[in-house]
């Protein structure tokens, strides 16, 4: 297991160029209205991040397999009162991402009239493969920067990146909500390690990194 990485090494965000033409940003309500009116459908490969309507990259077989392996492993250890979902929307203040894996309070029937929000979530996991870096208007989307900032700002307590190219799991905790929100602590887990699963501040199990990767 590698040692913790100081917070000052985490802020590796690269600033993208500001668009030269006016760009219309969407609120969460406007995004929902587009869905209700049929302007966007479940088949459209987009999600709302930081007010931008962002194209979702296609999932390759290792990405799909990792998502399924992780969901199966979590479902075997998650205590009663929580459930695991995959690639479904969660609603934040200015975003509606669709994380690869999320651990949510309650059960699916508790969310028939809304998506889970930040206060309902114990853990978010993104699988990173060839999409570690990609661009969208006004920002450079990276699991390590933009999504980390987004989830930290929302107050999500724990954020994992399952990093397929480097064959490790990066666990981010101790968020700061500020102008540049970020997680202060990063812990990397290698193939020979077990990554702790924490719910509401308690470690409830440990999962083998090797068994989560394809």
Secondary structure as GFF3:
##gff-version 3
##sequence-region A 1 214
A	DSSP	three_ten_helix	7	9	.	.	.	ID=ss1
A	DSSP	alpha_helix	28	36	.	.	.	ID=ss2
A	DSSP	beta_strand	46	49	.	.	.	ID=ss3
A	DSSP	beta_strand	52	55	.	.	.	ID=ss4
A	DSSP	alpha_helix	61	75	.	.	.	ID=ss5
A	DSSP	beta_strand	82	85	.	.	.	ID=ss6
A	DSSP	beta_strand	101	105	.	.	.	ID=ss7
A	DSSP	three_ten_helix	108	111	.	.	.	ID=ss8
A	DSSP	three_ten_helix	118	120	.	.	.	ID=ss9
A	DSSP	beta_strand	121	128	.	.	.	ID=ss10
A	DSSP	beta_strand	133	136	.	.	.	ID=ss11
A	DSSP	beta_strand	139	142	.	.	.	ID=ss12
A	DSSP	alpha_helix	146	154	.	.	.	ID=ss13
A	DSSP	beta_strand	159	163	.	.	.	ID=ss14
A	DSSP	beta_strand	168	176	.	.	.	ID=ss15
A	DSSP	beta_strand	182	189	.	.	.	ID=ss16
A	DSSP	beta_strand	194	199	.	.	.	ID=ss17
A	DSSP	beta_strand	202	208	.	.	.	ID=ss18
A	DSSP	alpha_helix	209	212	.	.	.	ID=ss19
###
